[in-house]
Amino acid sequence: MIVTPLAYVTRSGFVEGVHHGSAVTVDAEGRILLAHGDPAAVMLPRSALKPFQLLAMLRAGLPLDGELLSLATASHSGEPFHLAGVDRILASGGLTEDALQNVADLPLGEHERLRWQRESRLPTRRAHNCSGKHSAMLVTCRLNGWSEKSYLDPGHPLQLLVAETVADLEPSTATAVDGCGAPALAISLTGLARAFGRLATAAPDTLEGRIATAVREFPQWLGGTGREVTELIRGVPGLIAKDGAEAVYAAALPDGRAVALKIADGSDRARQVVMVALLRRLGVQELGVPEATLVALAERPVLGHGQSVGSVLPADL
């Protein structure tokens, strides 16, 4: 993969580090506006693909709505309301946590994880950030009479439907195993950006539109308290966005202009900085977002002796 500098880390006037990667912006018709690195290269969107995994489940009859629909596409922080929501999804299909086959983990959210560690709590499947998706997968299987034991197998009817749904956006050329155990489909950053643009402009009464509405109305269920993706959605009217492991990020404005990026070293610290810079290039200010909001969303101080002595800054994008 060809990569290019996307962000710089400065400390006391020195450039201390560089984050390379690839990024792309597209217009409402999916035409490339800006390209950095190699956005046509096949990559793993990881959790940034969850809205389209959920779309497959809705096509198969999954009856969720509102905050639970947002939770089903989440990489949640594992806060109490997230875990209660997972229980609600499971209960809607007559299921319990025992049915989940994602790996056990501590909560993803920093504060919640520390609380669990202080309380000597063990990892659970409910606490894993993908448990909303897995719960929705299980309910989808039960509704359709599909095997609940093998729902993570790439050849399972549910996963075949996911692959078919993603192929409507861009054919996947490879399948890996995601951190949670589910199949991870590979597409390009350009395909991911176009997919988000289509999702953002979908009519509210369509399946795609229901997902976009849930993400916009319940961003805390998509991420969690203080999470970058939650604050970005809250800060930009009509925006939809989803983060993914290894520093993948995708977002779309309500008119369908969209961004997808990946930091090559997998570090998350530059991800929001680059995303805000690219949204600026798309003209996000036209939506009436205050300059102070954009500055706050992109602020990533570098500390020295507990004080800000530098920052993570976007390259000339």
Secondary structure by P-SEA (a helix, b strand, c coil): ccccccbbbbccccccccccccccccccccccccccccccccccccccaaaaaaaaaaaaccccccaaaaaaaccccccaaaaaaaaaaaaaaccccccccccccccccaaaaaaaaaaccccccccccaaaaaaaaaaaaaaaccccccccccccaaaaaaaaaaaaacccccccccccccbbbbbcaaaaaaaaaaaaacccccaaaaaaaaaaaccccccccccaaaaaaaacccccccccccbbbbbbcccccbbbbbcccccccaaaaaaaaaaaaaccccccccaaaaaaaabbbbbcccccccccccccc
